[in-house]
């Protein structure tokens, strides 16, 4: 039973890191496409952030 709990915790951490990496990547892609801070803000599609 202890092994199963550890496995679930590891899976949860992996899932959180994957979401964080996805969000960071989508922000990076947006900033690369629109680097100037005063330029009109272009938002990515709804698929950028995976919850």
N, CA and C of each residue as an Amber inpcrd file, in Angstrom:
protein
   153
   0.8290000  -1.2000000   0.0000000   0.0000000   0.0000000   0.0000000
   0.8670000   1.2550000   0.0000000   1.9760000   1.2060000   0.7250000
   2.8770000   2.3550000   0.7920000   3.4420000   2.6790000  -0.5900000
   3.7710000   1.6310000  -1.3300000   4.3030000   1.8160000  -2.6760000
   3.2890000   2.5480000  -3.5560000   2.0240000   2.1680000  -3.4160000
   0.9830000   2.7870000  -4.2330000   0.8530000   4.2760000  -3.9220000
   0.9410000   4.6430000  -2.6390000   0.8390000   6.0540000  -2.2640000
   2.0160000   6.8440000  -2.8390000   3.2090000   6.2770000  -2.7460000
   4.3910000   6.9280000  -3.3010000   4.2350000   7.1130000  -4.8100000
   3.7480000   6.0810000  -5.4790000   3.5460000   6.1500000  -6.9230000
   2.5950000   7.2900000  -7.2810000   1.4870000   7.4130000  -6.5330000
   0.5230000   8.4800000  -6.8110000   1.1370000   9.8520000  -6.5870000
   1.9520000   9.9980000  -5.5370000   2.5930000  11.2910000  -5.2810000
   3.5380000  11.6590000  -6.4160000   4.2970000  10.6850000  -6.8890000
   5.2240000  10.9430000  -7.9950000   4.4500000  11.3550000  -9.2420000
   3.3520000  10.6650000  -9.5280000   2.5410000  11.0040000 -10.6990000
   1.9940000  12.4260000 -10.5790000   1.5610000  12.8120000  -9.3740000
   1.0150000  14.1500000  -9.1650000   2.0890000  15.2120000  -9.4200000
   3.2900000  14.9880000  -8.9180000   4.3800000  15.9480000  -9.1280000
   4.7010000  16.0550000 -10.6110000   4.7600000  14.9330000 -11.2950000
   5.0280000  14.9500000 -12.7380000   3.9660000  15.7550000 -13.4740000
   2.6910000  15.5370000 -13.0930000   1.5950000  16.2350000 -13.7560000
   1.7240000  17.7400000 -13.5370000   2.0340000  18.1570000 -12.3000000
   2.1670000  19.5860000 -12.0120000   3.3220000  20.1920000 -12.7970000
   4.4470000  19.4870000 -12.8640000   5.5910000  20.0060000 -13.6090000
   5.2590000  20.1200000 -15.0900000   4.5120000  19.1540000 -15.6210000
   4.1570000  19.1850000 -17.0350000   3.2850000  20.3980000 -17.3300000
   2.3030000  20.6700000 -16.4610000   1.4260000  21.8280000 -16.6660000
   2.2380000  23.1110000 -16.5890000   3.1280000  23.2030000 -15.5970000
   3.9500000  24.4000000 -15.4320000   4.8330000  24.6170000 -16.6540000
   5.4420000  23.5390000 -17.1590000   6.2970000  23.6480000 -18.3370000
   5.4770000  24.0650000 -19.5500000   4.2560000  23.5530000 -19.6780000
   3.3980000  23.9140000 -20.8110000   3.0520000  25.3900000 -20.7630000
   2.7120000  25.8820000 -19.5760000   2.3620000  27.2970000 -19.4420000
   3.5720000  28.1630000 -19.7510000   4.7400000  27.7790000 -19.2300000
   5.9420000  28.5740000 -19.4610000   6.2810000  28.6000000 -20.9480000
   6.1400000  27.4650000 -21.6220000   6.4350000  27.3930000 -23.0470000
   5.4740000  28.2730000 -23.8380000   4.1860000  28.2420000 -23.4950000
   3.2260000  29.0420000 -24.2490000   3.4840000  30.5290000 -24.0330000
   3.8690000  30.9250000 -22.8140000   4.2070000  32.3320000 -22.5700000
   5.4200000  32.7180000 -23.3960000   6.4100000  31.8250000 -23.4450000
   7.6190000  32.1000000 -24.2170000   7.2770000  32.2740000 -25.6940000
   6.4150000  31.4080000 -26.2190000   6.0310000  31.5160000 -27.6250000
   5.3160000  32.8380000 -27.8890000   4.4370000  33.2470000 -26.9830000
   3.7340000  34.5170000 -27.1480000   4.7070000  35.6860000 -27.1220000
   5.6480000  35.6640000 -26.1690000   6.5880000  36.7720000 -26.0560000
   7.5170000  36.8280000 -27.2620000   7.8490000  35.6820000 -27.8050000
   8.7140000  35.6400000 -28.9770000   7.9860000  36.2550000 -30.1760000
   6.6930000  35.9810000 -30.2830000   5.9250000  36.4890000 -31.4180000
   5.6420000  37.9790000 -31.2710000   5.6360000  38.4850000 -30.0350000
   5.2470000  39.8670000 -29.7820000   6.1710000  40.4480000 -28.7050000
   7.4260000  40.7570000 -29.0550000   8.4090000  41.0820000 -28.0270000
   8.2720000  42.4730000 -27.4100000   7.7500000  43.4340000 -28.1370000
   7.7440000  44.8090000 -27.6340000   6.6350000  45.0110000 -26.6130000
   6.9480000  45.5890000 -25.4450000   5.9280000  45.7130000 -24.3930000
   4.7920000  46.6640000 -24.7490000   5.0420000  47.6260000 -25.6370000
   3.9970000  48.5870000 -25.9830000   3.1940000  48.1580000 -27.2110000
   3.6070000  47.0670000 -27.8230000   2.8590000  46.5870000 -28.9830000
   1.5030000  46.0600000 -28.5160000   0.5070000  46.0540000 -29.3960000
  -0.8000000  45.5050000 -28.9960000  -0.6470000  44.0560000 -28.5410000
  -1.3150000  43.7250000 -27.4700000  -1.1440000  42.3900000 -26.8940000
  -1.8730000  41.3570000 -27.7360000  -1.1460000  40.3350000 -28.1380000
  -1.7620000  39.2590000 -28.9030000  -1.8570000  38.0390000 -28.0100000
  -3.0670000  37.5950000 -27.7510000  -3.2300000  36.4400000 -26.8780000
  -3.1770000  35.1700000 -27.7180000  -2.6360000  34.1210000 -27.1210000
  -2.5880000  32.8320000 -27.8000000  -3.9630000  32.1970000 -27.8350000
  -4.0500000  31.0650000 -28.4780000  -5.3310000  30.3610000 -28.5340000
  -5.6510000  29.7510000 -27.1760000  -6.8460000  29.2400000 -27.0260000
  -7.2480000  28.6090000 -25.7700000  -6.4690000  27.3260000 -25.5070000
  -5.8130000  26.8140000 -26.5260000  -5.0930000  25.5540000 -26.3670000
  -3.7160000  25.7630000 -25.7530000  -3.3120000  27.0380000 -25.5510000
  -1.9920000  27.3060000 -24.9830000  -1.8480000  26.7310000 -23.5840000
  -2.8660000  26.8970000 -22.7660000  -2.7690000  26.4690000 -21.3750000
  -3.6140000  25.2220000 -21.1930000  -2.9750000  24.1640000 -20.7560000
  -3.6760000  22.9010000 -20.5350000  -3.8310000  22.7170000 -19.0390000
  -5.0700000  22.6310000 -18.5780000  -5.3000000  22.5010000 -17.1330000
  -5.4760000  21.0390000 -16.7730000
